Amino acid sequence: MTANKQPNSVDVKPSLMQRVASRLLRMAGWNIHPFPDTPKAVVAAGPHTSNWDGVLGLACGIALGLDARFMIKHTLFKGPFGWLLRKLGAIPVDRTQAGGVVEQAVEQFKTDDHMAIVVTPEGTRKSAKKWKTGFHHIAQQAGVPIVLAVADYGKKQLTFPIILQPTEDIEADMQKLYEGFAEATPRRPERLSEPVKILWEAKNHRDQTP
């Protein structure tokens, strides 16, 4: 398991948290591939079919030393846990602000030299009919790639099989991402989002046909 290295950076000794997370993942039988060598990215993580996906994702992010961020409502930062949310990588987003979530995320990319915003495009762990597309707009407007993070519970590995520079053809881009998720075995296949489930079932039926 290799910690994330930023371009032109010197080797940095893994922190205690990285070492602990790496050891726990190895004990659980998981193999985590190195994160792609890109300083900024929107990370589309999935397939998202279980609450365990979030736990796994957090552990993998720590093990890789990834400067991962996630967006949540700004009102949650007003209480005593605001500092903790920021410490964990949360970005406050004001949905009532002019410009909206996409523009706020794009601005965040402009102010950070190294950052990965992690999203779950399926939006829910229970058979979403379609994906949310905001992450695609964020990546396109910020000029950063979309990195697909795929958790395969069958092989017990987290990989980053696709690095996609978003284009104007959002449907074609989405199809590539659907196909990337469909290659993995999720924890709860029956909860796959509809676009991925169609591909996953077709693939597994084909693989099982004599």
Sequence and secondary structure as in RCSB ss.txt:
>XXXX:A:sequence
MTANKQPNSVDVKPSLMQRVASRLLRMAGWNIHPFPDTPKAVVAAGPHTSNWDGVLGLACGIALGLDARFMIKHT
LFKGPFGWLLRKLGAIPVDRTQAGGVVEQAVEQFKTDDHMAIVVTPEGTRKSAKKWKTGFHHIAQQAGVPIVLAV
ADYGKKQLTFPIILQPTEDIEADMQKLYEGFAEATPRRPERLSEPVKILWEAKNHRDQTP
>XXXX:A:secstr
      TT       HHHHHHHHHHHHTT EE    S SEEEEEEE   STHHHHHHHHHHHHHT  EEEEEEGG
GGSSTTHHHHHHTTEEEE TTSTTHHHHHHHHHHHH SSEEEEE TT SSS  SS   HHHHHHHHHT  EEEEE
EETTTTEEEEEEEE   S HHHHHHHHHHHHHTS  S GGG  HHHHHHHHHHHHHHH  
